[in-house]
């Protein structure tokens, strides 16, 4: 029983990290219909900014500065680039791909590919039956829960959340009532980047980080977002948890070498049964 | 002269030029030239999906790798003669593509299609990783061509492969051009423009998409059977999603829906950075910037820029001569080739 609980907890930690990355991807896509390959770089930049700044300035100023850095980068990238590519998904794809290559390799050049450890909270919590889990992992679960709750309330209640959702639902109708899609797209990018920054901090607090960490999580996030339904935030949460837990149990009971396979298999099965994803009302079927 | 004949003539001319280059290219550049031919053929095949149907396949490199691996396994492990091994490998890849393609096109479209093909591609990479005793696992394995004796004209084996690869590129381009200029091509255009209307006309879009997917992926497999013995090495790195997505980037930068666009993209983004011998970090950095800037300023890619210059020149000269356009690829109506529909 206790072993199951530990595996479940580890699965939830992994699922939380997937959730944090996937939420940004799905939010950007839901509003702007851009599948942003450069989203993973926001995660990497945040993680590196925290790791480099924390020893000098202390944790709290480092977190604040990192968030500002990522938000500014996202705003610039959107204003200069993605704003012009809206409506042409091939152009958006190539642009985000170019950005991904550029940023990732710039970071490799500056910081090398050596894994770096972020600032982390030490200590363990005892579970029943003598198992332990690190406090850092529990904090990740807590942060994710808090962020999901905040995002849920924000999207449901705040002016900006309503603007984001209405643009995602019907761009033309939103434009009619005075919500220009291109400006709302900027909000979507900045909010996604903020979530990505939290994802970066969380990843850095439990695992070593390299310049390719963001891309690795990005591909997992694509899987998650497709399983949950492209553009659906609750779907992303559900799918991320499913995937995290599936991977944890799969690694323990089936074969740890197959960890990457579960997600792809799960996604293919979901797409073949429900092509629009688990929680997307809009139909994404082929003709 | 019909447009098909004109385009096929262009492809033949391209083949002739490339064959001459293959004989003349200096020895230390032969490998780079072969890489150009390989990537060129792969992207021209992929463009059949992206340019003609708007299908973003993110698993193209996986089929390329599948061709490479299967032919290697058949010839090296099982001792089949090479032509038989290669032919069987291509057929096997086409069958695999038919299964994957049919499942994918019937269930998904747009970005969903891109991601399901990405998942199938990654699954194929995992299959390679899981059976190291047959495939060499994630380390890859070397491929020997079995020909070590002296070759005529004092050519290296690589130069012979150049000619084979020129053949593969010409075949690929001819197939793609012939399909585009046929009734099949008109129906593909119609599906891309308006799937519902095409359906109402009595054509099943799934069938056309699946066939195009099998053709493009089968050609990728064929190129794989030639590339593996050429480099003498196969590894899962050939077939990963980053490769597939890179190919997509190449065509988008070059310009969709024409052979010349795909080749320009390969030359500009893949080959020139290698030619300049930049280090492994600077190269993708520059590639990334180039890719982002080109698509930002000209959504139709480099071929779109060329069209623009040609139109400008035509206007300033006042002649209509330039409407025929030089170059090997089919020069269609550029504005129709990149659609911006959702």
Interface residues (C-beta under 8 A of the other chain):
Chain A: X29 X33 X35 X37 X80 X81 X84 X85 X87 X88 X89 X90 X91 X93 X94 X95 X97 X98 X99 X100 X101 X102 X103 X104 X105 X106 X108 X109 X219 X222 X223 X226 X230 X257 X258 X260 X261 X263 X264 X265 X267 X268 X271 X272 X275 X284 X285 X286 X287
Chain B: X50 X56 X103 X105 X106 X107 X108 X109 X110 X111 X112 X113 X114 X115 X116 X118 X119 X120 X122 X123 X126 X129 X130 X195 X196 X199 X205 X206 X209 X241 X245 X246 X248 X249 X252 X253 X256 X281 X282 X284 X285 X287 X288 X289 X290 X291 X292 X293 X294 X295 X296 X299 X338 X340 X342
